[in-house]
Amino acid sequence: MPQRVLSLPSTVAVRLLLFLPLLLLNGCWGGSEVVSTPDPLAIFRTAMKESTSSQLDQLGAVPMYNLDVVYNAEEGQLTGTAHIEVPNNSADPWPQVYFRLYPNFNHYGGGMTVKNVLIRGEFTNFKYVAEGTAIRIDLSVPLLAGSRLPIDITWELAIPTWPDASSTYALFGTSQSITTLPLFYPSLAVYQPSTTPGAGKWWLEMGSPRGDIAFNTISLFAVTATLPSEVVTVSSGSLITKTVISPTQERYQWVTGPVREFFLQYSPRLSSASIESYGTRVTSYWLPEDEAAGRAALKYGVAALRIYSDFFGEYPFREMAVAPGPLANRGMEYPGVSQIGIELYNRSRDNLEILVAHEVAHQWWYQMVQNDPVNEPWLDEALAEYSVKIYLQYLSGSSEADNLEVQRWLAPVTLLKSRGGDAVLDRSVNDYSDFGQYETIVYGKGALFYDELHSVMGDRAFFTFLHSWLSDHRYQIVTSQDWLTALERMGKPELVKLYRQWVGGSKTDAVDGIQAPVSAP
């Protein structure tokens, strides 16, 4: 994305600046001497607002990625190298380390091939697992708790091409002149400790096209990409430099603050406009035929940033983007980027504001406070969806907010109940019979649950609860049990009862005050 560009003396200096934090944490790079600096996280602060930069100091040890990718237009593929500093933040020793290859999921449609894995400069064997969506690296010496391990991976990635119809739903690849590349690199899998020492497991779920499939721990990224010179880029993080390296190629270098993943999108047809608000530059992108909708999306994105910052807590990054993608009339959240389906810029324009408000809310509920999206999708989706009512209530008044509740949530949930398809919220994506049931329960019923909580708590207690939920769990992974524990601390049994009825632990649930049995799908 076109962003603030730092003036530095040379490309070499830029590369050193990008790599320095990794060099320091590893102690060396290819046998070089240790370099001392007063602030090893200085380059990552570039992506943070001054008021939130101290959040980096509170992270502790997190994975740090140095990615370098080159797009080969003739082959339609990326070649990439990654240097990853892997910390073991659990109490268990790790005899293996796993990396997810998300492009190899069927509904991503890509083809990622790992060429080499090196540990401390030595070639190391690896094995494809989880139906080719992960690799397992067996370590000669287990990685002990509190230790770090440098791992270098090289790979090739075939980028799929999808139909150009506006109804195409393509999370990964090229369609309608837009190339979308979430998780285009090997991503360290999430290690989930157990209450029994040594019994933890690596998260290797396969997920479902009904919901989100990617689950990643908070990380820091320094990314270099060599791309065609005619494209406009949209990405996570902040752009440090853009350098012309040939008549047909430009090299981009980005850094991030603490994010779940790195997202990259590019197209030769995008235009953009930006507004600075609350210390963040919000940029909206659009295709030439959709300029009016693109400028409207900018207005919605800025409003959402302000409202959610006021009600939930400060957005910490210097950049935020809203951009079109080949997602038909749906949307998808990525760190710093809300991708909105192309149809929402034209034939489904009436829903553009709602989708922008929902996806921007995910910058709080998914990016800053994260959960397992396959086994506990309600944790982020229900709150992101309810955030839309808060947005409308503040911006447009009670009438618009109430219409949203009735039309988007209550009517579908009531219909589903009448057909015997009701269920509690705390279920995995794979427990739902189809996409309709999943979306109605997780989004619609989940939002109604938050609305009931809000009503019972009152404004002050409700927003204090959300502020605390963010501040207590920022950049962490939470579970439904964590959520229940936070609710229990309020000391109000009626709130816990609501949780049991709506989320889980009870055979009944409530919608609009009506008790009804939960039917198996």
Secondary structure as UniProt FT lines:
FT   HELIX           11..26
FT   TURN            30..31
FT   TURN            40..41
FT   HELIX           42..45
FT   TURN            46..47
FT   TURN            50..52
FT   HELIX           53..58
FT   STRAND          64..72
FT   TURN            73..76
FT   STRAND          77..87
FT   STRAND          94..100
FT   HELIX           102..104
FT   TURN            106..108
FT   STRAND          111..119
FT   TURN            120..121
FT   STRAND          122..123
FT   STRAND          127..129
FT   TURN            130..133
FT   STRAND          134..143
FT   TURN            145..146
FT   STRAND          148..158
FT   TURN            166..167
FT   STRAND          173..175
FT   TURN            176..177
FT   STRAND          178..182
FT   STRAND          187..188
FT   STRAND          191..192
FT   TURN            197..198
FT   STRAND          201..202
FT   TURN            209..210
FT   STRAND          219..228
FT   TURN            229..230
FT   STRAND          232..235
FT   STRAND          238..246
FT   TURN            247..248
FT   STRAND          249..255
FT   STRAND          263..267
FT   TURN            268..269
FT   STRAND          271..277
FT   TURN            278..279
FT   STRAND          280..286
FT   HELIX           288..290
FT   HELIX           291..311
FT   STRAND          319..325
FT   TURN            328..329
FT   STRAND          331..334
FT   TURN            335..336
FT   STRAND          337..341
FT   HELIX           342..345
FT   TURN            346..348
FT   HELIX           349..351
FT   HELIX           352..361
FT   TURN            362..364
FT   TURN            366..368
FT   STRAND          369..371
FT   TURN            373..375
FT   HELIX           378..396
FT   HELIX           398..404
FT   HELIX           405..410
FT   HELIX           411..418
FT   TURN            419..420
FT   HELIX           429..431
FT   HELIX           435..439
FT   HELIX           440..445
FT   HELIX           446..457
FT   HELIX           459..473
FT   TURN            474..475
FT   STRAND          476..478
FT   HELIX           480..488
FT   TURN            489..490
FT   HELIX           493..502
FT   STRAND          508..511
FT   TURN            512..513
FT   STRAND          514..517
//
